[in-house]
């Protein structure tokens, strides 16, 4: 079920097993739904455009998944995506640091000539 109101209704009724919230969505709305979600898993790694593509919509900011095997599978894949993106960011930061270090050494060497 997608959309803020539908997600809120499902969370309040205890029908949801998983909350999906776009990383670029309104932080206040995301916070409200997360408060209702309590101990449920929350996937916040996808943008509204990415969730929209997965749901056949232009943009989707909030969604919930009913209790069952699908919720577990989506949670597991979401956690894997979080790890992949975290690793990619760390690799990018490491590469940027290496480039900065090389550039600094290059300027130091040119200054000595």
PADRENDO-577765 format. One record per residue: x, y, z of N, C-alpha, C, O in turn; residue number from 1. Coordinates in pm, whole numbers, plus 50000, padded with zeros to 5 digits. Layout:
BEGIN
+-------+-------+-------+-------+-------+-------+-------+-------+-------+-------+-------+-------+-----+
:  n.px :  n.py :  n.pz : ca.px : ca.py : ca.pz :  c.px :  c.py :  c.pz :  o.px :  o.py :  o.pz : num :
+-------+-------+-------+-------+-------+-------+-------+-------+-------+-------+-------+-------+-----+
:     X :     Y :     Z :     X :     Y :     Z :     X :     Y :     Z :     X :     Y :     Z : NUM :
...
+-------+-------+-------+-------+-------+-------+-------+-------+-------+-------+-------+-------+-----+
//
This chain:
BEGIN
+-------+-------+-------+-------+-------+-------+-------+-------+-------+-------+-------+-------+-----+
:  n.px :  n.py :  n.pz : ca.px : ca.py : ca.pz :  c.px :  c.py :  c.pz :  o.px :  o.py :  o.pz : num :
+-------+-------+-------+-------+-------+-------+-------+-------+-------+-------+-------+-------+-----+
: 50086 : 49884 : 50000 : 50000 : 50000 : 50000 : 50091 : 50124 : 50000 : 50188 : 50130 : 50075 :   1 :
: 50059 : 50220 : 49916 : 50145 : 50336 : 49902 : 50069 : 50466 : 49924 : 49948 : 50474 : 49904 :   2 :
: 50144 : 50567 : 49966 : 50088 : 50696 : 49998 : 50089 : 50716 : 50149 : 50075 : 50621 : 50226 :   3 :
: 50104 : 50842 : 50190 : 50116 : 50873 : 50333 : 49993 : 50826 : 50411 : 50007 : 50757 : 50512 :   4 :
: 49874 : 50863 : 50364 : 49751 : 50830 : 50438 : 49729 : 50679 : 50448 : 49696 : 50628 : 50555 :   5 :
: 49748 : 50608 : 50338 : 49730 : 50462 : 50340 : 49834 : 50397 : 50432 : 49801 : 50307 : 50510 :   6 :
: 49958 : 50444 : 50424 : 50063 : 50388 : 50510 : 50028 : 50415 : 50657 : 50043 : 50326 : 50741 :   7 :
: 49984 : 50535 : 50686 : 49946 : 50570 : 50824 : 49833 : 50479 : 50873 : 49839 : 50426 : 50984 :   8 :
: 49731 : 50461 : 50789 : 49618 : 50376 : 50827 : 49663 : 50232 : 50856 : 49623 : 50173 : 50956 :   9 :
: 49745 : 50178 : 50769 : 49793 : 50040 : 50788 : 49878 : 50028 : 50913 : 49869 : 49929 : 50986 :  10 :
: 49962 : 50127 : 50939 : 50046 : 50123 : 51059 : 49960 : 50131 : 51185 : 49982 : 50056 : 51280 :  11 :
: 49863 : 50219 : 51185 : 49775 : 50233 : 51301 : 49693 : 50106 : 51326 : 49666 : 50071 : 51440 :  12 :
: 49655 : 50037 : 51218 : 49573 : 49917 : 51230 : 49658 : 49792 : 51259 : 49603 : 49684 : 51284 :  13 :
: 49790 : 49806 : 51257 : 49877 : 49691 : 51283 : 49884 : 49594 : 51166 : 49920 : 49477 : 51186 :  14 :
: 49851 : 49639 : 51047 : 49850 : 49552 : 50929 : 49985 : 49545 : 50858 : 50009 : 49455 : 50778 :  15 :
: 50073 : 49639 : 50887 : 50201 : 49649 : 50816 : 50311 : 49573 : 50889 : 50313 : 49565 : 51012 :  16 :
: 50401 : 49517 : 50810 : 50519 : 49451 : 50865 : 50646 : 49529 : 50832 : 50752 : 49505 : 50891 :  17 :
: 50636 : 49622 : 50737 : 50753 : 49693 : 50688 : 50710 : 49831 : 50638 : 50608 : 49844 : 50570 :  18 :
: 50787 : 49932 : 50672 : 50764 : 50067 : 50624 : 50872 : 50102 : 50523 : 50991 : 50082 : 50549 :  19 :
: 50832 : 50154 : 50409 : 50925 : 50203 : 50308 : 50907 : 50354 : 50302 : 50797 : 50403 : 50281 :  20 :
: 51016 : 50426 : 50321 : 51011 : 50573 : 50321 : 51123 : 50626 : 50233 : 51240 : 50590 : 50251 :  21 :
: 51089 : 50710 : 50138 : 51189 : 50766 : 50047 : 51290 : 50849 : 50124 : 51255 : 50929 : 50210 :  22 :
: 51416 : 50829 : 50090 : 51523 : 50902 : 50157 : 51515 : 51052 : 50132 : 51565 : 51131 : 50211 :  23 :
: 51451 : 51091 : 50022 : 51439 : 51233 : 49989 : 51299 : 51287 : 50018 : 51264 : 51396 : 49972 :  24 :
: 51220 : 51212 : 50093 : 51086 : 51258 : 50132 : 51094 : 51356 : 50247 : 51200 : 51377 : 50306 :  25 :
: 50982 : 51416 : 50279 : 50973 : 51513 : 50389 : 51011 : 51445 : 50520 : 50946 : 51349 : 50561 :  26 :
: 51115 : 51493 : 50587 : 51160 : 51429 : 50713 : 51051 : 51429 : 50822 : 51047 : 51337 : 50904 :  27 :
: 50965 : 51529 : 50822 : 50858 : 51532 : 50924 : 50759 : 51419 : 50901 : 50720 : 51350 : 50995 :  28 :
: 50717 : 51401 : 50776 : 50625 : 51291 : 50745 : 50690 : 51157 : 50772 : 50627 : 51067 : 50828 :  29 :
: 50816 : 51144 : 50733 : 50888 : 51019 : 50757 : 50895 : 50991 : 50907 : 50877 : 50877 : 50950 :  30 :
: 50920 : 51094 : 50985 : 50927 : 51079 : 51131 : 50793 : 51038 : 51191 : 50788 : 50957 : 51283 :  31 :
: 50686 : 51095 : 51139 : 50552 : 51058 : 51188 : 50523 : 50911 : 51163 : 50473 : 50840 : 51251 :  32 :
: 50554 : 50865 : 51042 : 50529 : 50725 : 51010 : 50623 : 50632 : 51087 : 50582 : 50525 : 51131 :  33 :
: 50747 : 50673 : 51103 : 50841 : 50590 : 51179 : 50795 : 50576 : 51324 : 50812 : 50470 : 51384 :  34 :
: 50739 : 50682 : 51380 : 50687 : 50675 : 51518 : 50574 : 50574 : 51526 : 50564 : 50499 : 51623 :  35 :
: 50487 : 50571 : 51424 : 50378 : 50474 : 51421 : 50430 : 50332 : 51397 : 50370 : 50234 : 51442 :  36 :
: 50541 : 50321 : 51325 : 50596 : 50190 : 51291 : 50653 : 50118 : 51412 : 50660 : 49995 : 51415 :  37 :
: 50693 : 50194 : 51512 : 50748 : 50131 : 51633 : 50866 : 50041 : 51603 : 50969 : 50089 : 51556 :  38 :
: 50853 : 49911 : 51631 : 50962 : 49816 : 51614 : 50974 : 49760 : 51472 : 51063 : 49679 : 51446 :  39 :
: 50887 : 49800 : 51383 : 50892 : 49746 : 51247 : 51019 : 49790 : 51175 : 51077 : 49894 : 51206 :  40 :
: 51060 : 49709 : 51081 : 51173 : 49746 : 50996 : 51132 : 49863 : 50908 : 51018 : 49872 : 50863 :  41 :
: 51228 : 49953 : 50884 : 51205 : 50069 : 50799 : 51315 : 50072 : 50694 : 51434 : 50071 : 50727 :  42 :
: 51276 : 50077 : 50568 : 51371 : 50088 : 50458 : 51368 : 50233 : 50411 : 51265 : 50282 : 50365 :  43 :
: 51482 : 50302 : 50422 : 51491 : 50444 : 50385 : 51605 : 50469 : 50286 : 51657 : 50580 : 50280 :  44 :
: 51642 : 50369 : 50211 : 51759 : 50382 : 50124 : 51724 : 50426 : 49983 : 51812 : 50473 : 49910 :  45 :
: 51599 : 50413 : 49942 : 51558 : 50448 : 49807 : 51502 : 50589 : 49798 : 51443 : 50639 : 49895 :  46 :
: 51520 : 50653 : 49684 : 51459 : 50784 : 49661 : 51314 : 50764 : 49617 : 51273 : 50653 : 49584 :  47 :
: 51237 : 50871 : 49617 : 51098 : 50864 : 49572 : 51089 : 50821 : 49426 : 50996 : 50748 : 49389 :  48 :
: 51183 : 50865 : 49343 : 51184 : 50822 : 49203 : 51211 : 50672 : 49191 : 51148 : 50604 : 49110 :  49 :
: 51304 : 50621 : 49272 : 51335 : 50478 : 49267 : 51217 : 50393 : 49314 : 51185 : 50291 : 49253 :  50 :
: 51152 : 50435 : 49422 : 51034 : 50362 : 49469 : 50923 : 50372 : 49364 : 50853 : 50274 : 49339 :  51 :
: 50909 : 50489 : 49304 : 50809 : 50508 : 49200 : 50829 : 50412 : 49083 : 50734 : 50353 : 49033 :  52 :
: 50953 : 50399 : 49039 : 50981 : 50306 : 48929 : 50943 : 50163 : 48968 : 50890 : 50088 : 48886 :  53 :
: 50970 : 50126 : 49092 : 50938 : 49990 : 49138 : 50787 : 49967 : 49151 : 50740 : 49854 : 49141 :  54 :
: 50712 : 50074 : 49173 : 50567 : 50062 : 49194 : 50486 : 50101 : 49071 : 50363 : 50097 : 49074 :  55 :
: 50555 : 50139 : 48963 : 50484 : 50178 : 48842 : 50426 : 50317 : 48849 : 50332 : 50349 : 48776 :  56 :
: 50478 : 50400 : 48936 : 50432 : 50538 : 48951 : 50547 : 50632 : 48919 : 50663 : 50590 : 48908 :  57 :
: 50515 : 50758 : 48905 : 50621 : 50856 : 48880 : 50709 : 50870 : 49003 : 50831 : 50860 : 48995 :  58 :
: 50646 : 50894 : 49117 : 50718 : 50908 : 49244 : 50633 : 50845 : 49353 : 50510 : 50857 : 49353 :  59 :
: 50697 : 50778 : 49445 : 50629 : 50722 : 49562 : 50716 : 50752 : 49682 : 50834 : 50716 : 49684 :  60 :
: 50660 : 50818 : 49782 : 50738 : 50860 : 49897 : 50723 : 50764 : 50015 : 50820 : 50737 : 50086 :  61 :
: 50602 : 50714 : 50038 : 50577 : 50627 : 50153 : 50504 : 50502 : 50109 : 50421 : 50505 : 50018 :  62 :
: 50535 : 50392 : 50175 : 50463 : 50269 : 50149 : 50478 : 50172 : 50265 : 50570 : 50184 : 50346 :  63 :
: 50388 : 50078 : 50271 : 50396 : 49972 : 50371 : 50373 : 49839 : 50299 : 50311 : 49832 : 50193 :  64 :
: 50425 : 49735 : 50361 : 50408 : 49601 : 50308 : 50341 : 49517 : 50415 : 50377 : 49524 : 50533 :  65 :
: 50242 : 49440 : 50374 : 50167 : 49356 : 50468 : 50256 : 49247 : 50526 : 50360 : 49212 : 50470 :  66 :
: 50213 : 49195 : 50638 : 50283 : 49086 : 50703 : 50287 : 48967 : 50608 : 50189 : 48937 : 50540 :  67 :
: 50401 : 48899 : 50606 : 50417 : 48783 : 50520 : 50558 : 48773 : 50465 : 50646 : 48852 : 50499 :  68 :
: 50577 : 48674 : 50379 : 50711 : 48647 : 50326 : 50764 : 48760 : 50239 : 50884 : 48786 : 50237 :  69 :
: 50674 : 48828 : 50168 : 50718 : 48938 : 50082 : 50784 : 49048 : 50164 : 50886 : 49104 : 50123 :  70 :
: 50727 : 49080 : 50278 : 50785 : 49185 : 50364 : 50926 : 49146 : 50406 : 51016 : 49231 : 50407 :  71 :
: 50947 : 49020 : 50441 : 51081 : 48973 : 50480 : 51179 : 48981 : 50365 : 51294 : 49022 : 50383 :  72 :
: 51135 : 48944 : 50247 : 51223 : 48948 : 50129 : 51260 : 49092 : 50095 : 51376 : 49121 : 50063 :  73 :
: 51164 : 49183 : 50100 : 51192 : 49324 : 50071 : 51286 : 49382 : 50177 : 51378 : 49456 : 50145 :  74 :
: 51262 : 49347 : 50302 : 51350 : 49393 : 50411 : 51494 : 49345 : 50386 : 51588 : 49424 : 50396 :  75 :
: 51510 : 49217 : 50355 : 51644 : 49162 : 50332 : 51713 : 49230 : 50215 : 51831 : 49264 : 50224 :  76 :
: 51640 : 49251 : 50106 : 51699 : 49318 : 49990 : 51730 : 49464 : 50020 : 51831 : 49517 : 49973 :  77 :
: 51645 : 49529 : 50098 : 51671 : 49668 : 50139 : 51797 : 49678 : 50222 : 51877 : 49769 : 50204 :  78 :
: 51815 : 49585 : 50314 : 51936 : 49584 : 50397 : 52060 : 49559 : 50313 : 52165 : 49618 : 50337 :  79 :
: 52048 : 49472 : 50212 : 52161 : 49447 : 50124 : 52194 : 49573 : 50044 : 52312 : 49605 : 50025 :  80 :
: 52093 : 49643 : 49997 : 52115 : 49767 : 49922 : 52181 : 49873 : 50011 : 52268 : 49947 : 49966 :  81 :
: 52139 : 49880 : 50136 : 52201 : 49975 : 50229 : 52350 : 49945 : 50242 : 52432 : 50037 : 50237 :  82 :
: 52385 : 49818 : 50257 : 52527 : 49781 : 50268 : 52603 : 49815 : 50141 : 52715 : 49867 : 50147 :  83 :
: 52543 : 49786 : 50025 : 52609 : 49817 : 49898 : 52633 : 49967 : 49882 : 52742 : 50010 : 49843 :  84 :
: 52531 : 50045 : 49913 : 52546 : 50190 : 49898 : 52642 : 50247 : 50001 : 52716 : 50341 : 49972 :  85 :
: 52642 : 50192 : 50120 : 52736 : 50237 : 50223 : 52879 : 50207 : 50181 : 52968 : 50290 : 50195 :  86 :
: 52900 : 50086 : 50128 : 53033 : 50049 : 50078 : 53075 : 50138 : 49963 : 53192 : 50177 : 49954 :  87 :
: 52982 : 50170 : 49874 : 53012 : 50256 : 49758 : 53051 : 50396 : 49804 : 53144 : 50455 : 49750 :  88 :
: 52979 : 50449 : 49903 : 53012 : 50583 : 49955 : 53150 : 50581 : 50020 : 53229 : 50673 : 49999 :  89 :
: 53179 : 50477 : 50098 : 53310 : 50467 : 50162 : 53420 : 50457 : 50057 : 53525 : 50519 : 50072 :  90 :
: 53396 : 50381 : 49950 : 53495 : 50368 : 49843 : 53515 : 50503 : 49773 : 53628 : 50541 : 49743 :  91 :
: 53406 : 50575 : 49747 : 53416 : 50707 : 49685 : 53494 : 50804 : 49772 : 53577 : 50881 : 49723 :  92 :
: 53468 : 50800 : 49904 : 53539 : 50889 : 49996 : 53687 : 50853 : 50001 : 53772 : 50942 : 50005 :  93 :
: 53718 : 50724 : 50000 : 53856 : 50680 : 50001 : 53927 : 50725 : 49873 : 54039 : 50775 : 49879 :  94 :
: 53861 : 50708 : 49759 : 53918 : 50750 : 49632 : 53939 : 50902 : 49630 : 54044 : 50949 : 49586 :  95 :
: 53840 : 50977 : 49677 : 53853 : 51123 : 49681 : 53970 : 51163 : 49769 : 54044 : 51256 : 49736 :  96 :
: 53987 : 51095 : 49882 : 54098 : 51123 : 49972 : 54232 : 51095 : 49903 : 54326 : 51172 : 49916 :  97 :
: 54239 : 50984 : 49831 : 54362 : 50949 : 49760 : 54393 : 51052 : 49653 : 54508 : 51090 : 49636 :  98 :
: 54292 : 51096 : 49581 : 54312 : 51196 : 49476 : 54358 : 51327 : 49538 : 54449 : 51392 : 49486 :  99 :
: 54297 : 51367 : 49650 : 54336 : 51489 : 49719 : 54480 : 51479 : 49767 : 54558 : 51573 : 49753 : 100 :
: 54515 : 51362 : 49825 : 54652 : 51342 : 49873 : 54752 : 51352 : 49759 : 54857 : 51415 : 49774 : 101 :
: 54722 : 51290 : 49644 : 54811 : 51295 : 49529 : 54824 : 51437 : 49476 : 54932 : 51482 : 49440 : 102 :
: 54711 : 51507 : 49474 : 54714 : 51645 : 49425 : 54798 : 51732 : 49518 : 54874 : 51817 : 49472 : 103 :
: 54785 : 51710 : 49649 : 54863 : 51787 : 49746 : 55012 : 51759 : 49728 : 55094 : 51851 : 49730 : 104 :
: 55046 : 51632 : 49712 : 55188 : 51596 : 49692 : 55239 : 51655 : 49562 : 55354 : 51699 : 49555 : 105 :
: 55155 : 51658 : 49460 : 55196 : 51715 : 49332 : 55225 : 51863 : 49344 : 55321 : 51912 : 49285 : 106 :
: 55143 : 51936 : 49421 : 55166 : 52079 : 49441 : 55292 : 52101 : 49522 : 55368 : 52194 : 49495 : 107 :
: 55316 : 52016 : 49621 : 55438 : 52029 : 49702 : 55561 : 52006 : 49617 : 55659 : 52078 : 49631 : 108 :
: 55558 : 51906 : 49528 : 55672 : 51876 : 49443 : 55698 : 51990 : 49346 : 55814 : 52026 : 49321 : 109 :
: 55591 : 52049 : 49290 : 55609 : 52158 : 49198 : 55663 : 52282 : 49269 : 55737 : 52360 : 49210 : 110 :
: 55627 : 52300 : 49392 : 55674 : 52415 : 49469 : 55821 : 52407 : 49500 : 55885 : 52510 : 49521 : 111 :
: 55877 : 52286 : 49503 : 56019 : 52268 : 49536 : 56107 : 52287 : 49414 : 56228 : 52303 : 49430 : 112 :
: 56052 : 52285 : 49295 : 56134 : 52292 : 49175 : 56187 : 52427 : 49148 : 56258 : 52447 : 49050 : 113 :
+-------+-------+-------+-------+-------+-------+-------+-------+-------+-------+-------+-------+-----+
//
